[in-house]
Amino acid sequence: MTDLITPSFFSDPQAGVILLVSWLVKGLLVLAAAGIITWALRRSAAASRHLVWTLGIAALLLLPFLPQVLPVWSIPVLPAESVRAPVPQANAPVAPLPTMEEPVEGFVPVEPVAPVVTEPQQEETSAAVPVATQSVPTWSVTTMLTRWAQSFHWTTWILMIWLGVALAILARLAVAHIGVGRMVRRARLIDDEAWHDLADIAAAEMGVANFVRLRWSPWSSVPLTVGIIRPVILLPLEAQQWSTERRKVVLRHEMAHIKRRDCLTQLLAQLTCAFHWFNPLAWVASNQLLIERERACDDLVLQAGTRASAYAETLLETAQSLRSVEWSSPAALAMARRSQLEGRLLAILDDNKRDYSFSWKRAAATAGLFGVLILPLAAMQPAPLEGEGGYAVASVAPADTDRVAMGRSQAPLPPLPSVPPTPPMHVIPGFDMPDVHVPPVIVDVPDFDHDFDFDHDFDFDFDHDFDIDVDPDVDPMVHVDPVVAPHVQFETIFGDEALSDSLTLDQIIRLRRYGVTPAFMQGLRDLGYTDLTLNEVASLAKYDVRPEYIRRLQDAGFTDLSVEALINYGRYDLDPSLMQALRENGYGNASMSELISLARYDVDTAYIQELNNEGLTNLSLNDLAQAGRYDLDAQTIAAVRDLGYTNLGINDYLQLARYDVDAQEIRGLYELGYTSLTVTDLINLSRYDVDAREIAALQELGYRDLSTEALINLSRYDVDTEEIAALNRIGYTNLSTEALVNLSRYDVDADQIAALQELGYTNLSTEALINLSRYDVNPAAIRALNEQGYTNLSTEDLIKLSRYDVEPETIEALAELGYAQMSVDALINLSRFDVDARFVREMQGAGLGQLSIEDLINLSRYDVDAAYVRDLRDAGLENLSVERVIDLSKHDIDGDYIREMRGATDDN
């Protein structure tokens, strides 16, 4: 059974319901885990909790699709299906009915009924033909609907209910997006440069690179952010009276939404609720996602320098002005809603809560944790329980009598054996039953690969990194022919029965595989381990826990160890001599996990002694394990000390080793003049891949005596020496590190600058280059404008055209309608008021002719469209001027009103 909606999802209702239940169980587990993680992160930044809920929401959407690319992990939880005989195909022989001597349960005998013969209809007929009379059903709409409803299984109704609710939620979502899209199109672009300057500042503070459009919306009472790819901020008309401080706060908040891609995460949450509406935790997760989203934006606004009191006051004023935007909530992000206000204000004004930092390292660990949880869940598939002999009872697919469905595949049936003839049977009068025989249904069990081993055990990891255990822990299923040995039972693991004289064939094979001999078992008994199960014996042998190893442990003072402890000691090859040496050096209370960590990272007595000789004494077992993990050796410690780092502790050495800062790298930095770097500086340089070779290359290009912060920023934004050399070749020499970082941050490279120079844009400042890239002005767009006759435009004009969505295609279409070689300001004004070629074409088709640019703008500004003009013409008003049409629109006078008033006048 697949975990994805296919046509068989509805053709097999029972499988569809099982799939929905599987979604429910997996979704509950995923979201419950997300809830636990967010509770553990309750003191962390809101962005971290928002990430956890986003991963949980995304996991629910991915769970149905992941099984298509993952191996199946069948979990036998479904009741075994009974074997069904194949349904005969057309022209196939009919199976004989049971004889009366062998009654069948549920079979009711039918009394013989003499057929009713009609009289001959024509005298010419030589013989009358008997025809059995049949009752003619009375068909009606009610009868048809009733039979159709009765034919539905209850599982079909469940699937139809699920689909109906999902479609209703999706329809509501679609209506909201269509409505918001219409509201955006009808909203007026803001032409106040003060607003745009503040928006640019807020975008820079929040790290938003793309241009964000601002529009006035008379249909919204609070600021809204709309759009995933091309975001728009809708502001209420009342915002024109806002103070500068309030404008800054509002724009920072909306830019924070755009920076975080909150419109996308909201859409994911809504789609998840649509398809998983039956999962109550899906709605809880969606609500928590909304709460953490707003709090994460609040954190960013406060980080930008906004006073908490001023921000809280702005939120309160915004919530008080809220009228009703609930219909748009699925498609737009409102700045404040009253239901969330109290919690947000408390969080903003709480002086004790000031953790705004978002750790990408923690985010990556969280994502990895979710991956470890989701992948096994997605691979799990419910399967029927096994029947006798360990075989899962399969059902014969009725659509194909020559093949038998077995799990995911179908295999051909073996040749049918000869069957003795069926004894005679009593037939029901009126039916002519042929003498045929039904062969028995034979299920072909596929052969399993005996060489494939999969480790089902989960090893506890003490250093929290991801490890794959390739050591097989579960034996492959031993194939036994049920005809040859029907008494042998198939098992996937050892049972819990104690050792006895009666072992099954499977058990003997497993014991042999791990090298269990009578001498091995006797040695365990001699050491006091007399009540072992087969599983315990096999595990001890598997991890080479021999009697000799147990005696060595006992001689070292480790007596009365449990079987579990012995298995763990053997699994990680714990040396008894190391354990004894640890006791002698004061580590007598070492736990099993600590001992395993030491053995895992090859920490032995000689290694501990080397660290002691370098002055690292009295280290904890955890420090010793970490030192072994990061390959901290005595030579490195001595070399670092020789370079002047004499007061370092174990944590400093561990951090240096963790980030591969060795003595050779420190010596190279010394030779380049970096002689007073702290351990933190060394670690940060290594974390961002800044090494001595890269610094030397920068110095050859003239960048000497750079601070560690400048070096890290250059590497962080991918500014390498090759790019700097390319900039030097096209005339951009001696740029500051800040300028280099900003150019790279906004994707301005040497190739792009060279292309601009070919178009005549030479000697541009780095600020001008950044602005061109920020507003998506690239060489290709400039060439397209040149082809339309707009050459030698200033960078300011280029930015304005891109900022107001004036594209070369729009200019070309307007030129074809007679509006060619317009000024840049005219093009911008047309775009600001949504006057495009389609609008002009419709107005010309309505009979207004060739209008001026001012007339076109005024018509669009007052929502006069072609349909309204045609309606007035149909009412008898022709040859109206643009001013009169606008005047009629302002007073809500349409064609119907004109006809009604003329009719009323004529009646009088």
N, C-alpha and C positions, 0 to 999 in steps of 0.2 A: 504493500500500500504506500503510495506516495504521499508526501506531506505538502502537496501543492494542489490548488484548485484546478481540476481538469474536467472535461466533459463527464468522466465517470464519477465525478463528485456528486452529481445529481442522479445519474443512472444507477448508482449503487448507494441508496440513501443510508444504509447502515454504516457503510465505510465513511460516508460524509459526516455522520454524527460522531463516529469515533475520532475522525480528524478534528472536529470542533472541540471535543473533550480533550484531545491531545494538546490543541492550542491553549485551552484554558489552563490545564495543569502546568504546562511549560511556562505560560505567561505569568501565572501566580508565583512560580518559583523564581523567575527572573526579577519580577518587580518586588517581591519580598526581599530578595538579596539587595536590590537597589535601595529599598527602605532602610535596611540594616546599615548599609555603607553610609548613606546620608546621615543617619543618626550618629554614626561614629565621627562624621565630619561636621557635626553641628557647631563646633568652635572654629571651623575653617571658613575660608571665603565662600560667599554665596555662589560664585562662579564654579567652584569645585562641586558643590551639591547639584547645581544645574547640569553640569556635565554628566554626573551619575544618572540623573533622571533622563537626560537625552539619550545616553547609551541604552538605558532600559527600554525606552520607547522605540529606539531604532532596532533593538534586539527583537521586539515583538513583530516588527515588520519583516525582519530577515528570517525568522524561524521557519516560515513556510517555504522559503526558497533555498535555504542552505542544504536540505537533504538531497537536492539535485546534484550537488558537487561533493558531498561527503559520503564516506562509506556508511552503510546502514548498520545500526546496532539494535538488533531485534530484542525486545523485552517481552517475554511471554506473560501477558496479563489478561489476554482475551480468552473467553471460553472456546474450547475446541469445537470446530464446526463438524457436523455430521457429513458423511460421504453421501453425495447425491448422484443418482444415475443420470447420465446425459439425456437431455430432451431429444427425442427422435427428430430428425430433419424430415423435410418433405420427401415423399416416395421412399422413406426408410421403412424397414419391416417393423411391425407393431409387436410389442412384447405381449406374451400371453397373460391373461388374468389369472389370479390364484385359483386353485381348485377348491371345491367346497370341503374336501377332506382336510385341507390345510387352511383353516379360517385365518383371515388377516384382521388384525385389530383395526377397528373403525370401518370394516367392510359390512355393508347392509345388503342382504340378498334382495333381489328384485323379482317380483312375481312375473311369470310369463304373461305377456299382453298380446292378444291376437291383433294383427294389423288390420286396420280398416281399409277396405278396398272400395274405390269409387266405381260407379257404373260407367260402362263405355259411353263415350260422348258421340261417337259416329258409328253408323251401322256398318261402314266398310271395314271396320277394324276386325281382324281375324281372331284376336284373343284379347281379353281384358288384361291390362297391365296393373298389378296392385301397386298402389302408392300409399306410403305411410303418411298419415295426416300429421301436421305440425301446428302448434299454436302460434298465431301471428302476434308478435308483441306490438303493443301500442306505444309508439314513440312520441315523446313530447320533450320540450326544453327542460321541464322539471325532472323528468325521468333521466335524461342524459346527464344533467348536472349531478343528480343523486348518485348515479352509477360511477361517474367520474370521481366524485368525492370519496365513495366507498373504496375505489381502487387504490387510493393513496394510503401508503403505510404511514404510521405515526412518525417515523424518522423523516419521511418526505416533508411532513408539515413543519417539523423542526427546522429543516434546511430552508424552507420557504420563508419562515418567520425570520430566520437569521438574515437571509438575503434581503427581505423587505425592509427590515430596520436599517441594515447597512446602506441600502440605496437611499432611504429617507435621509439619513445623516449626510451622505455624500451630496444629495440634492440641496440640502440646506447650506452646505459648504459652498457649492457651486453658485447658488443664488447670492450668497454674501459676497463672493469674489466678483461676480458680475456687477452687483450694485456698487461695490467700492470702486471697481474699475470705471464705471460710469461717473461716479462722483469725482474721481481724479481727473477724468477728461473734461468735465464741466467746470472744474475749479480753475480759478484765474491765477496765472503765474505772477509771483511777487516781483515787482520792478523796483522796489526800494533797495538801493545799493547798501544802505546801512544793515539791512537784514542779511544780505549776501556776505558782507564783510564779517559779521558775527558768525555766520554759518561756516565760513572758511576757517575762522579761528577755532571754532568748536571741532571741526573735522580734523584739523591739525592736532589738537589736544587729544582727541580720541584715537588718532591713527587711521582715519578714514581717508583712503587715497582717491577714490572715485568722486566725481562731482555729484552732489545731492541737490535735487530741485525743490524749490519752495513754492507752495501754492496757497492761495486764500480759499477757504472752503466755508460757505455759508451754511452747510448742512452738518457741521460738526462743532461742538462746543468745547472740545478739548483737543490738544495736539495729537495727531495720528501719524504713524509711520507705516508706509505701504510699499510693497514691492520687494522682491528677492534679488533680481538682477539689476534693475534700474530703480533704486529706492526714491521715494518722494515723501516729503514731510508736508502734511496738511495742517494749516494753522487756522484757527477760527478768526472771524473778522474782528472780534474783540481784542485780538493780539496787537492790533495797531496802536492801542493805547497803553500797552505794557511798558514798564520801565526797562532800561537797558539791562539791569541786573537780572530781571526775570527772563528776558529774552535769552541771555547767556545760559541760564540754568536750563531752560526748556530745550534749547538747541543742543546743549551737552547731553541731556538725557536721550533725545531722539538719535543723536549721532552714536551714542553708546549702543542703542538697539541695532543700528546699521553695522557697527563694528563687529558685534557679536553674531550677526546673521540670525537674529531672533525670529524674523518672519519665516525663515526656513524651518527652524525647530518647531515653531508653532504649527506649521503645515504638517510636519511629520506627526506631531501629537494628535492632530485632528484626524488624519488618515488612520492612525492606529486605533483611535476610539471608534471610528466607523467600522472597521473590520473586526475589532475585538470588543464590541459594545457589551457583550455578555460577560466580560471580565471586569468585575468591580474595581480591581486594582488599576486597570487601565485609566479609568476616570480619575482615580486618586492621583496617579502619576501625572496625568495631564494638568490637574490643578496645582500640584506641587511644582511642576515645571514652570507654570505661570508665576507662582509666588517667587521662586528662586530667580527667575528671569528678571523680574523687576528689582529685586534686591541686589542682584549682580550689577545691573545698570546704576542703581543708587551708589554702589561702591565705586564705580568708575567716575561718576560725577563728583563724589567727595574727593577722590584721588586727584582730580583735575584742579583742586584748590577751592571748591565751593564750600562756603561755610555751612555747617550742618543746620543751623537755625534758619538761614535764608532758604536753604533747599526745602526744609520741612514746611516753611511758610508758603513756598511756591506750590508744593504738592497739595496743601490744604486748600489754597485758593482755586487750584485747578479742579479738585474734586467738588468743591462747592458750586462751580459753574457748570458741572456736568448735567446735561439734560437727559439725553438718551442716545447712546451709540451701541447698544447691545446688539442690534442687528448686524453691525459691521464687525463685531468682535472676532469672528473666525478669520477675517481677512485683513484686519488692521490692528496695530498695537497702540492702544490708548495710553497716555502718560499716567493717568491715575483713575482708579475705580474705587468707589467707596468701600466695597467689600474687602479690599486689601489695605486700606489706608492706615488702620490702627497699627497693624504689625510693622508696616514700613516705617511709620513715624517713630515707633519705639526703637527700632533698629538703628535709624539715622541718628537719633538723639542720645543713644546709649554710649556714654563715654568709654565704657569698659570694652565695648566691641569695636576694635579698630583693626582687625585683621582683614586687609583688602587683598593681600598678595595671592596670586594664582600661580601655583607651581605646575609647570608643564611636565616635570618629572613625575609628580604625583598623578597628573592626568594620564600620562602614558601607563603608569602602573595600574591605574584604575581600569583603563581600556583593556590592558592585558588580562586583568582579573576577570572582566566580563567575557573576554574571548574564551578563557579557560572554562567558564561556566556555560556559555552559550553553545559552543561546538559540541560537547557531549550531549547536551539537551536536544540540539537539532538532529543529531545522529540517531537518537533513541526513536524507535518505531514500535508501536504495540504489535505483538504477534500472538497467534493462538497458542494456548497451552499445549504441552506435548501429551500425546495419548500413550497407549500401551507400547512398550518397547522403545520408548523415547522418541517416536516419530510424531510429528505434528500431523493431525488428521486434516487432509486437504479436501476441498470441494471440487468436483468436476465442473469445468466451465460449460454451461449449457449451450453456448453458441458454437462449440467445436467439440464434437464427440470423439475426435481422434487425439486430443491433447488434454493433459491434466495440469491445472494451475498449481504450482508449488512455490510459494513465496512470491518472488518477483518474476520468475522465469517459467516457461512452459517447456516440457520435455515430451518427446513422442512416447506413446505407450509401447511396451514390449509386445511381441506376437501373442495373440490370444491362444490359450490352451484349448484343447478339445473338451467339450462339456457333454456329459451324458444327456440323452433326451429327457425333456420334462414329462412327467406322467400326464395322462389325459386329464382334462379339467372340464368342469361344467361351464357351459357358456350361457350367456343371457340371450333368450330368444330375441330375434330381430337383429342380432349382430353376427357378422361372419368373421370369426377370428382365425387368422392363419396360424399354422403350427410352426412357430418360431421360438427360438431360445435366446435368452439374454445372457451374454457372457458376464462373468464377475468383473467388477471395477478394480483395476490393478493400478496402484499409485507407484510411480517410479520415483524413488528417493534419490536426489542428486548426490553424487559422491563429493565429499569434502576434501580439501587439500590438507593432507596430514602434516605437511611441513610448515604450515602457517601457525605462528604463535603470537598471541596478543596478551600483553601484561595487563590484567585487570586490577592489580593492586595499586593502591595510592600511597606513595611514600611520603612521609612527613618531611618537609623540607625546612631545615633549620636556618638557612640563610636567606630564605624567601626568594630565591631565584628559581627559574624554570628548568626542570630536569626531565629528561626522557629516559625511562627505564627500559632498556632493550632486553633485559633478562626475562625470558618467558616465565610466567607464573602459573599459567593454566595450560593443561595438556590439550592437544587437539582431540576431537572426538574420534574414538577408535571405531572404525567401520566393521561391523560384524553382520554377516548375511543372516537375516532373521529366519531363513529357511533352514540353514545349517545349525544355528545355535539360538533357538528362540528363547531359551531361558536366560541368556545374558542380557543384563540391563545396561543401557547407555547412561553415563554420568559425565557431567562437565567438571566436577570437583570431587575430591575425596569426601566420603560421608563422615559422620561422627562416630561410627561404630568402632569399638576397640579391636585390637588385633585378635584374630582367632584363626582356627585351622581351616575355615571355609572362606577363601578369598575368591572373588569373581575374577574373570579373565582381565577385565579392565584394570582392576586394582593391581594385579600381578604385573601387568605391563608398565604401569606407572612406577611401581616400586623398582622395577628393573631399570627403568629409564634414569632414575636418580641414583642408581648404584646401591640400593638397599639390599644388604645380604643378611642372612641369619646371624653372622658374627657381629654385624653392625647393630642389629636389634638387641643381641645379647649384651653387647658392651654398654648400651644405654640402660638396660635393666640393672646391670652390675653397678652403675652409678646412681641408681635410685629412681630412674625415670621409667616407671613400670606401667603407668596408666596413660600411655600416649595414644592418640588417635592416628589413623592413617595419614591424615592431613599434616599432623605435627611431625610424624616420622619422615614423610616425603620432604617437608620444608627443611628439616634439619640436614637431611642428606643433600638437598639442593644447594644450600649455602655452606656446604663442607664443614658442618659442625659435627666432627667425628668424636668418638670417645676420647681420643688423645687430646683434642683441643679442649674439651671440657675439663680433663684432668689438669691441663696447664692453667686454666682459669682457677680451678680449685687450689692449686699450689700457690697461685698469686694472691690467695685470700678471698676469691670471689666464689663463695659457696651458696648453695640453695638458690641458684638462679632459676628463674622461671623459663619455660620453653620459649616464650615470646622474647625474653631478654637474650637467650642463647641465639635465636634466629637473627635478631638484630646485630648481635656481636659478630656472628659469622658473615652476615650479609655485607658488612662494612670492613671485614677483615681486621677486627680489633686485635691488636697484639697484646697478650697478657703482660709482657715485659713492660710495655708503655704504661699500662694501667698500674702496675706495681711501682714504676718509677714516679708516676704522678702522685701516688699515695706517699711515697717517701719524701717528695718535695712539697708536701702540704696541700695537695689537691685530693684529699681523701673523700670529699663529698661530691665528687663529679657525678652529674646526672648522666643518664643514658644518652640524651640528646647532645650533651657537651662532648662526651666521648666519641660519639659518631661523627660530630663536626671535626674533631681533631683528626680522626682517621681519614675522613673524606678529603682533607686538605694536606695529607701527608705530614702532619706535625708529629714528630717522634722525639725521643729524648735527646738525640744529637742536635736537632734543630732548636730545642728549648735551651740547650746549653750554649749554643752560638749566640742566641739573643742575650742570655745572661752575661756572656763575656763582653758584650758591647754596652753593658750597663742597663739593659732592659730587664729588670728583675721584678719579681712579685707581680707578674702580669696575670690577669684573669684568664680563665679558659677561653672566654669569648675573644679576648684580645689575641691569644695565641692562634685560635682558629682563623680570625681575620688576617693575621699576619701570614699564615700559610696560604690563605685564599688569594691574597694579592702579591704573593711571591716576594715578600720583604725578606731580604737576606742580610747577613752581617756585612758583606762587602759594600752594599749600598749605604748602610748606616754609617760605616766608617768613612766612605767617600764624601757623604753629605756633611759630616762633621768637619772633615778637612777643609771644606769650602767655607767654613765659618758658622754653620748652623749647629751650634753646640748645645742649645737649650731646648731642644725639641723633645716632646713626649711621644708616647706610643701612638696617640691619635694623629699627631702631625705626620709621623712616618707612615702610618696607614693611609692617610689621605694622599701623600706623595706617591706611594706605591700604587694606589687605586687609579690615579690618573696618569700613570706611566711617567712620572717626573723622576728621572734618574740622575746620577751624578754627571754623566756626560752632557745631558741637556743643560744642567745648571752651569757647568763649566763653559759651554758655548755661549750662554747668556752673559756670563762674566766677561768673556773676551769682547763682547759687543758693547760693554759699558753698563750693563744692568747688574750692578754689584750689591745693591741694597734691597733686593726684592724680598718681600715677606713670603711665608709659606702660602698664604692666601693668594698672593700675586702669582706665584709659580703654578698653583693649582688652576687658577682661572685662565692663565695663558694656555695651559695644556688642554683644558676643557674645550676651548674654542680653537684648537689646532693652530695656535701661534707658537712656532718653534724658532730656534736660532737661525735656521736657513731662510725662513720667510722674512725675519727681521733684517738679516744681512742684505737680502734683495731689496727691501724697502730703503735701506740706507744708501744703496747704490743709486737709487732714483731720487735721492735728496731728502728723504724723510728720516731725519736723525732725531735722536733724543725724544722719541715719542713716548708718551705715558702708557702704562699698561692698559688704561681705559681706552685710549685711542687705538692701540693695537687690537684690542678685543673687538671694538666696534667695526674696524675695517674687516676683520675676519667674519664677524657675525653677519654682516650685510654683503658678504661675498665680494669684497673689493680686494682683488689680488694684484700682484705686480704686473701681470700681463695686461690687465685692463688699464692700469695707470700708464703703462708704456704706450698703449694704443691712444689714450687721451693726449699724451704728450705729442704724439706724431701729428695730431690734427689741431694743435695749437693750444690745448688746455693744459698748461704746465703750472707747476707750483700751486696746485689747488690745495686748500686746507683739507685735513682729514674729515672735517665736518661736511664740507662740500662734496667730497668723494662719497661719503656715506649717504648723503641725501640723493645724489644722482643714482646710486645703485638702489636705494630704497624705492624710488619712483621709476625704476626700470629704464633709466636713461643710460645707454651705453655708447661706446665710441662709434659703432656702426650707425646708430640712429642719428647721432650728431653729424656724421659725415654725409648722410643722406639729406639732412636739412641744409647743409652747406651747399650741396649740389643744386638745391632749389633756390639758392640766393640768401638763405638765412645764416649769415656768417656773424661771427663775433657776438653771439648771444651769450648773455650772462647765465650762470648756473641756475639762478632763480627763474629766468625766463624758460630755460630748458625744462626745469621741473614743472612749471605751470603748464607748459604745452603737454607734457606727458600726463600730468594729473587730470587734465580735461580731455584726454583721449585725442589729442591733435597729433597725428603721426604723418610721416611723409606721404603715405598712400592717400590720406584724406586731403592733403594740400594739393597733390597732383590732380585729384578729382575736381577740386575747386578751380584749379588753373584751366582745366578743360572746359569749364563753364564760363570762362572769361574773367574770373576773379583772381587776378595775379597781383603779386607784390603786396599782399595784405599784411598788415602789421600783426605782431603776435597777439596784441590785445583783441583785434578783430577776429583772428582765428579762434581765440579762446571763447569769445562771445558767441560766435556761430555754433561752436560745439556745445557750449553751456546751455543754449536754448534749442538744441536739437535741430539745427538747420543743417540738413544733410545735402550732399551734391545731388542725389536723386530728386529731392524735393525742388531744388532750384531748377533742374532740367524740366520737370513736369510743369512748373509754373511758366517757364519760358515758352513751352509749347502752347500754352493758353494765352499768350500775349503779354506776359509779365516778365520781360527779359531785362537783364542788366539793371536790376534794382540795387539800391544801396544796401550796405550791410545793415544799417539801422532799420530799413524797411523790411528786410528779410527777418530780422530778429523780432520786430513788432508783429509780423504775420504769424510767426511761430509761437510767440507769447500768448496770442489769442486763438491758437489752434486753427488758423486759416491755412489750409493746405490745398493741393491741387484738386482733391476730391470735393472740397467745399466750394471752390471756385466753379468747378464744372457743374455742380448741382445748381448753383445760383444762376449760371448762364442757361441751364436747361429749364429753369423756372421762369425765364423770360426777363430777367433783370439786365441782361446784356453785359457789356464790358464795364465793370465797376472800377472805381478808383481803389487804391490800397486803403485809404481812410474809410471808404464805405464798407469794404469787406471786413475791416477790423470792427467797425461799429455793429454790423449785422451779427458777427460772431459774439461780440461782447454782450449783446442783449439777447442772446439765445434765439436768434431768428434763423431758421433753417429753410431749406427749399420746400419742404412739405407745407410749412406755414404760408409761404408766398403763394404756392399753388392753390391753397385753400382760399386765400383772399381773392385770387383771380376767378376761381369757380363761383364765388359769391357775387361776382360782377364788378369787383374793384380792379380795374386794369390801369396800366400806365401810372402806377403809384411811384412816387419818389422813395428813395431809401429812407429819408427822414420821416415820411408818413408811415412807411411800414414799421419802422422802429417805434414811432409814437403809438401806433395801434398795438404793438406787442407789449409796450410798457403798461397799457391799460387792459391787458388780457382780452382783447377783442379778436375773435376768430371768425371764420366763415359762418359757423352755426349761429353765433350771436347776431351777425348782420342779417342773415336770412330770417331769423325769428323776429327781429325788430321790423324788418320790412313787411313781413306778413301781418304783424300786429297793426302796423300803420295802414296797410291796405284794407284791413277789416274795419277800421274806423272811418 
